[in-house]
Amino acid sequence: MNEFLSVSEMLSQLGFADEWWQYGFLDETSLRYMFDQFQSSDDKNREHYRYGAFRRSLELSSLTERPEFIEQYMILAQLDPDRGMAKSALESLLRSWAIPIEQVKSLRVMPEFSDHHLQAAAERREIIAAINDAQKATQPSSELFCRCIAASDSSVQHSLLQRLHLDNAQLEALKSEGVTCAIRNIATSQLKRRLKL
C-alpha cells in the first residue's frame, strides 16, 4: 500500500480534482485502494478510475440522498480533464435509478445535458418510467407508444413489450419498426400466439 503518499498526491496522480475530497465523494481508504489498483494494473488510463468513482458514487445512498449530491456530481464532471469520460459520467447520472425521474426531467433542460446522447439517455429514463407507471393489463396510450417507437431504443421497446398489453396494431408496428431483430421477433411471436387463440 501507498501509506506514505498524501491524499493530495494520490488525487493529483489519478487526475481527481480536490473537490472529490472536499465533497466527501472519496474517502482515504477507497482512494488508497484505487491508487494501489492503478499502480499494480496494466491499465494506466486514469480516466477509467475516475469514471469508476463516478459510478460508485451513484451506488452510495449516503451520497445520493444528500440534497446537494447532483450539483456536486455535475461540478466534478465539469472539472474533469477528460471531456468524453465526463459526458459518460453525466449519462450515468441520468441512467441511475437512484435519481428520481422528476430530477432527470429537470436535468434534461440544463445546457450541460444538451448533447444528443445525453438527451437520448434522459428520454430513455422518462419513457421507461412511464411504462413502469402504467399497469400491466393496460394498453399504452398512443402518445407513449409513439414515443417508444420514435426513441429507437431497444431497452425502451423491450420494456414496452414485456410490461404492457399491446393491441394487434401496436404489435404489427413493432414487428416492422422494432429497432432490433430481437424486438421484431418478440412482436411477431406475440402476434402469432394471439392469432392462434
N, C-alpha and C positions, 0 to 999 in steps of 0.2 A: 504494500500500500504506500501511497504517497503522503505519509503523515507530515512530511517536512515542507510540503508546498502550502502556501496560504490559500485561502478561499479565493482571494483576488487573482492570484496567479493561475489557479485552475480555471476560473471563469474566463480569464483572458485567453488562455491557451485553447479552450474549446470554442471561443468566439461568442460567449454569452455576454450580454450587456449586464452591468452591475444591477440593473433593476430586477433581474431574475432573483437575486438575493434579497434586495430591499423589499420586494413584494411578497416574499415567502414562497415563491414557486419552486425554489430549490432549498434543500437543507444540506448541511455539511456531509452527512452520511451518503445521501444519494449522489451528491456532486463528486465525492471521492470515489464512489463505486463507478460512476460514469467515466471519470478520468482514468481509473485503472483499466476499464474496458478499452478506452481509446488507446492507451499506451500499449496494451498487450495484443490488440487486434490488428489485422491487416487492413481494416477499414479506417483510413485516416481522413475520411470526409467528415469534417467537424459538423457540417450541417445535419448529418444523419443523427448525431447525438442530440443536437438541439431540437430537431423535429420529434425525436423520441420523448424529449422532455415536454414539448407542447402536448403530445398525445397523452402522456401520463397525467398531466395537469387536468385534462378533461375527465379523467377517471377518479379524481380525488374529490369527494364531496366536501371535504373540509375547505377546498378552494372554490369549487363551482357554486357553492351555496352562499358565498360572500357577495354582497351587493356590488362590489367594485371589480369582481372577477373578470367580466367581459371587457371592461375598459382597460384593465391592466394587461389582459391577454393580447388585446389589439395593439397596445403600446409596444409590448415585447415583439410582436410580429413586425411592426413598423421599424423597430430598431435593428432588426436582424439584417446582417450584411448580405445574405443570400436571398434575393427577391423571389426566386422561384420557390424556395422552401417556405418563405414567409407566406406566399399565396397558398401553398398546401396546408399550412397551419391554419389559415383563415377558413379554408374549405373544411378542415377537420372540425373547426368550431361550429360551422353551420350544420354539419352532419351529426354532431354529437347529440344523443338523446338526453344528455344532462342539461342541455339548453332548451328551455321551453319554446314551443312553436311561436308564441307571441313575440319573444325576443328575436327569433330568427326573422320574423316579418319586419321588425324594427331595424335589424341589421341590414337587411336586403336593400333598403333605400339609402344607406350611407355610401358616400363616394368610395370608401375603401373596399366596398363589395361590388363595384360596378363591372368588374371583369366578367366576361361571358361564362367562364367555368364556375365562378362563384355564384352567379345568378342561377345557373343550372342546378347547382347543389342546393340552393335555397328553395328553388321551385320543387325539386325532388322531395325535400323535407315537408314542404307545405302540402303537396299532393298526397304523400303517404300519410300525413297526419289527418287529412280529410277522409281518406279511405278508412283509416283506423277509427275515426269518429262515427262513420256510417255503420249501421247494424248489419250483421252478416246476411240476414234474409232480405235486405232491401236492395233495390237496384240503385246504381249510382245516378245522380242527376245527369242530365245531358251536358251540363257545364263541366262537371267533374270528369265525365267520360272524355269529353273533348280535350280537356287539359291533359289527361293521361295519354291520349294519342299524340297530341302536339308536343309533349315533353320528349318523345322519342327516347325514353329511358327504360331499360329493361327491368330495373328494380321496381319502378312505378307500375309498369304494366303487369309484372308478375304479382305484385300486391293486389292489383285490381282483380286479376283472375282468381287468386286464392281466397280473397276475403269478401268479395261482393257477388251477389247473384246477377249475372248479366243476361239480358234477353238475347234472342237469336240474332237480331240485327247487330247488336254490340259484339257478339262473338264472331259474326261474319266480318265485321270491320277489323277486329284483331287478327282474324285468320289471314286477311290480306294486307293489313297495315301494321301488324306487330313488328316491333323494332328488331327482334331476333328470330331466328328459325325456331328456337325453343318456344317462344311466346306464340308464334303462329301454329306450331304443332299442338300446344296445350289447347288453344282455342278450337282447333279442328277436332281434337279428341272430345272436348266437351260438347261440341255440336253433334258429333256422331252419336255419342251416348244419349243425348237428348232426343234425337230423331228416331232412335230405336225404341223409345218408350211409347 
